[in-house]
Amino acid sequence: MDRLGGDERVKRLAAALKSGAKLRTESCPECGSPLVEVKGEVMCAVCEKPVVIVRDETEAGRAVYPYVLSALEEVAVAKIDELTRILARTGDPDEIERLAEAIDALITVLRKGMELQESLKRKE
Ligand SMILES: [Zn+2]
């Protein structure tokens, strides 16, 4: 798809609405423009193609999994880094134990997240 300027996008959307299309709350997965509904069919006026709306909640959940998982991964890595620094500074055995447990838990989270991401990739 060509990269359209904002003006052209607005123009196409406005033209669709003028010709009787209804504005939907969802946005186009490709260009991010609001979707419209024409005669019961949901489409993107900017890309000029129909868009399948995911109604099933599990499917919708699956669609956001990769984003959630990479966010989770980022947070877990940042926390492990943070805790590792604290661990390096401390000499208190209790604190070391607590930190080691926390790091261990984070690594588990990270590993499970990566496994889940891998299994999602295989399904595609
Ligand atoms: Zn689009």
Residues whose N, C-alpha, C, O or C-beta is under 5 A from the ligand:
A	BS01	ZN	C28 E30 C31 G32 S33 C44 V46 C47
